[in-house]
Amino acid sequence: QVQLVESGGGLVQAGGSLRLSCAASGGAFTAYVLAWFRQAPGKEREFVASATAYADSVKGRFTISRDNAKNTVYLQMNSLKPEDTAVYYCAARLWGAANFVWGQGTQVTVSS
């Protein structure tokens, strides 16, 4: 089963940028659908981005990409807002499978 490790979170001012990385190991990277989710304090985990879709709240500001040679998926986040503050999780599932495998999460804090 694939293991996922996120990095790149931190504290940034509103309007700034961050790039999150998610390194995968232990599985055939190209066999997995990859996505990013986030969970803000007191809220449920929500979808952020995949190769084919973005949450309305991040469209035009966030970009997902993957480097199959490095077994890594990225989330470029621009024009960050305080409401983007959350723990961001990388998730992977095999094509056709129902369940995701999750990383441990990385904290993103956007100050106003």
N, C-alpha and C positions, 0 to 999 in steps of 0.2 A: 504494500500500500504506500502511496506517496506520502511524504512528510513535507510540510510547508513552513518556512520561516520568513516572517515579514521584517522589514527594517525601513528606516528612513523617516519615521515619525519625529515629531518634535513640536516646539513652540514657534509660532510665526505670527506676525502682525497681519491684520486684515489687509487684503490686497496682495499679499505675498504668495509664494509658490513653494511647493514641496513635491518631491518625487518619492513615492513608496516603491519598494522592491519586495518581491516574494520569490525566494529561491526554493525550488522543488528538488527532492531527492527520493530515491527508493521506488521509482515507478517510471514507466515510459511516458515522458512528458507530453509528447504529441498525442497521446491517447486521451488526454484530459481536456475537458472544458474548464476554463478558468474564469473566475469572477472576483469582484471585490464587493464586500458588504461593510456596513459600519453600524455601531451601536453607541448612541449618545446616552448620557446618564439619565436613568428613569424612563428610557424609551426602548422599544423593541428593536432588534437587529433589522436593518433594512438593506435592500439591494442598492448598489451604487453603479456598477458597470460590469459589462461583459463584452465580448467581441462584437455582439450584435445589438446591444441595447445599453442605454444609459438612463438613470433616474432623471426625471424632469428637473430636479433641483440642481443637478450638476452638468446638464447638457451645455456644451459650449465652453465649459471651464475645465472639465476633467477629460483625460484621454487615457485609455487602457492600451497597452501594447505588450507583446511577448517576444522574447528572444529564445527560440528553440535551441540554439547552439549553447546557450548559457543556462537552460532550464529555468528561466526567470520570467516572471510577469511583472509589469510595472503599472503604476497609476500616477500619471502626471497631473498635479492639481494646481491650477492657476486661479488667480482672482479669489483667493480664499476668503470665506466669510466666517464670522463667529459661529454661525449655525452649522458650520462644517465640523466643529469640534466633536470628536468621537473617538472610540477605538475602532481602527480599521482592520478588517480581517480579509485575508486571502482565502479563497475556497476553490476546490477542484473536485470534479466528478468525472468519472469515465463516461464517454459518449454512450447515451442510452440508459445510464444509471439514474437512480432517483436521489441518492444521498450524496451530500458533499462531505469532503474531508476538509477540516479547518486548520488554519494556522493559529498561533497563540495571540495574534493581534499586536498592533502598534498604535500608540496614543498620538493623536493629532490634536493640538490645541491652538485655536486661532483667537488672538486677543484683539479687542476693538480699539 
